[in-house]
Amino acid sequence: MMHRSIFLSAIFGFSFLFAFSVRAQGPVDPVFAKWQEKVDPAVGRGLDYLARAQNEDGSFPHNYGRSVGIPALAGMAFLSRGHLPTEGPYAENINLCIDWVVRHQNEQGVIDNGDAGHGPMYAHNIATLFLSEVSGMVDPERQAKISQVLPKALALILRAQQVKKDERNQGGWRYHPDSHDSDTSCSGWALMALRSAKLNGAAVPDQAIADAVAYLERHQHPEKGTFGYSGREDHAKSLTGMGLLCLELTGRHGSPATIAAADYVLQTYRDLPGRQYEFYGIYYNAQGLFQVGGKYWSEFAPWLYETYLGKQQPEGSWDSKTAGRIYGTSMMVLAFTVPHRQLPIYQRDETVDEGE
């Protein structure tokens, strides 16, 4: 087992002690085992595509490629297959992603280079999650930069959550740090960034996590189990997996709320291909249903692999109609590599019954 470095940073009143390891992969998921000989080469072709497409400065071409969000997603895609920034065929690519992200933090703590769609908080939250996941894996010089950028980025997320909002929106996040409303998509990325940092030893207040979960719970339909964007059912087919994953990762494993969400996803996942937010929904459905395990993962995974192996382009990419090939490839790699369990944020409780 390779141990990630341990370091302490105190900025903005928060103490961050990161002490964790890159875990060796455990027993191969039995569902994934039937597909691994096809899936792993497809993932390799996808990562090769990302490596070839990356610009020398660490950004990417095409849609949103010069934001911080796309390089962060691509960086996590490399990490999700067990590749490291200190060695191996994609070390330079991962380091370029890191360098691009840490280079673009402003005085307020926002990691932003524009080109991020509606507002900077989406890209900021994804970039913060990426830095938290890769922190401790890098060389000392890059670790020093991450140690400066990451605490400020987390502090910004916490400040943005404290902006006064009405009861329905309180606890969540929106397009800008000073937004007075919230949406579940932006809030899901922020919650995962905070949880990742907390798992890695950062002094993220328990109340911040609890408030974010409470915000999401207010956007789950009590009977249908769906999560909506600003309500309880809008964009439910692409967003319910997000709510499911967030609940699973914050201690609600196997609860009635997660089972209701998983049941809805299991009924609707086949409707995602061709929809506007297809790759976003597939990514979250894969992550969430793998966490639940049992019949949910056993039914979904074969469909995922059979359907999307066939959608990979000859050069290795997957093309998202709404966000382009870099985004689509990164999200599909992250969905395909769930069973490898390499990213700390997505580690699953090993007591989950995979064969149910």
Buried (B, 14 or more C-beta within 10 A) or exposed (E): EEEBBEBEBEBEEBEBEBEBEBEEEEEEBEBBEBBBEEBBEBBBBBBBBBBEBBEEEBBBEBBBBBBBBBBBBBBBBBBBBBBBBEEBEBBEBBBBBBBBBBBBBEEEBBBBBEBBBEBBBBBBBBBBBBBBBBBBBBEEEBBBBBBBBBBBBBBBBBBBBEBEBEEBBBBBBBBBBEBEBBBBBBBBBBBBBBBBBBBBBBBBEEEBBEBBBEBBBBBBBEEBBBBBBBBBBBBBBBBBBBBBBBBBBBEBBBEEBBBBBBBBBBEBBEEBEEBEBBBBBBBBBBBBBBBBBBBBBBBBBBEBBEBBBEBBBEEBBBBBEEBBBBBBBBBBBBBBBBBBBBBBBBBBEEEBEBEE
